[in-house]
Amino acid sequence: MSLTILAKENVLLNSKVSDKKSAIELVGKILVTNGYVNSDYIEKMFEREELSSTYMGNFVAIPHGTEDAKKSVKETGIVIVQVPNGVDFGNGNIVKLLIGLAGKNDEHLDVLSKIAIVCSEEENVLSIINAQSVEEILAIFEEVN
């Protein structure tokens, strides 16, 4: 599995969200709209966030559903949302890059490892946050394939 599942229509530039709830909802709605998940997946994303924050450091959060949300996943999908002004994910953790994830079976593990490789480099994260085009963002993720 490669990040070729990351399509242009799954990348949103210069988004503005007022809080963590609206950030997760935005990511979830894109996953629903683009056919990766059923609408009840968004509720499972909120449940997952209550268990523990999906903030990963380096301005990145990876909202996703709980383990039992897998039945709501139609196919593996990844969504990238750039939030240049940031959104507070609690405890002073500011997120400028939201990476929504829905994984069919265990495919999400491979996708997560590739996301981790890209996002472990703060330089890559800053490049994604500051990217002026969807193509720039896709190119950064394609480098890990």
N, C-alpha and C positions, 0 to 999 in steps of 0.2 A: 504494500500500500504506500503510495506516495502522496504528496500534498497536491497532486494534480486535481484532487477533489476541490481545491480552492479555486473557485471560478470568479470571474470579474464581478458578476452580480452579487457575490458574497462579501464584497469589500465596500465599506462605507467610509468616505473621507470627511474630515472636518465636522464630525457630529458634536452636538451639544446635548448633554443630559444633565438634569438638575440633581439627581441623587442615584444611589446604588440601585434602588428598586427600578427606576426608569431605565438605567443602563442595562440591567438584566432583561427587562421586558423588551427593550429594543433588539437585543441580540436574539432573544427567543422568537420574536415576531419574524425576523429575517429567516431563521431556521424553518419556521412554519410556512411562511410565504414561498420559500424556495423548495418546499416539498420534502425536507429532511425528517421532519417530526410532525406528530399530531399536536393540536393546540394545547392539550393537557401537559405537554412537556414543560411549558413555561412554569407552571405551578411546581413541578418537580425541581426546576432550577432554583426557585425561591426556597424550597425545602432544603436543597443541598447547601445553599448559602447560609441557612440557619445552623446547619450542623457544624460547618467551619467555613471561614472565608475562602473564596477562590482567588483572593489576591496572592500573587506569586512573587512579588518583589519586582524591581526594575520597572515600575510603572505598569505592570501587566496583571490582568485578572483573566481567568479562564472559566467563565460561568458555564456550567453544565448540569445535567440532571442527576438525580440520585440513582443508585443501583437499580431500583425497581422501575425507573423511568425507561429502561431499555425496551419495554413493550410498546412505548410510544414512538420509538425511532423507526422510521421507514427505511432510511439509508444513511450511511455515514456522511456527515457534513461538517464543514468548518466555516466560520464567519469571522471576518476581521473588521473591527470598528475602531477608527481613529478618533480619539477625543483629545485634541491638542490642549484645550483649557483644563483638562483633568476632571475627575469626579471622585469624591471622597468615598472610599470603601470601608470607612471606619478606622478608628485608632490612628488617624493621621495618614493613612495609606492612600495616596493619590494615584489613580489609575488613568493612564492616557492611551492605553491600548487594551481593548477588549477582544478576546478571542473566544468566540462561542463554539461549543463542540457538542456534537451528538454522534455517538458511535454505535454502529450495528455490531452485535456480538462482541468480540474483543478487539475490533479494528481500532477503537479509540486509543488503545495503548500505544500502537505504532505511531498514530498521528500525534499523540501527546509527546512521545519521545522526540519527534522531529520539531515540534513547536519548542520544546525545552532546549534543543540544540540552538535554534535561532535566537530564542529569548534569553539564553544564558549570557550572551554577549550584549552588554549595555549599548554598545555602538550600533548593533543591529536594531535594537528596540528604538533608539533615538532616530535611526534612519527611517523606520516605519512610521513613527509618530510625525516626523517632519516631511514625509513623502508628499509630493504634489500630485501624484497620479496613481491610479490603481496598478498600472503596469510596474511602477517602481516597487510597490509592495510585493506584487507577485514574483518579481525577479529575486527579491531577497529570500523568499521562501523556496523558490526553485533551486537556489544554490545548495540546499541541503539534500536534494534528491540524488 
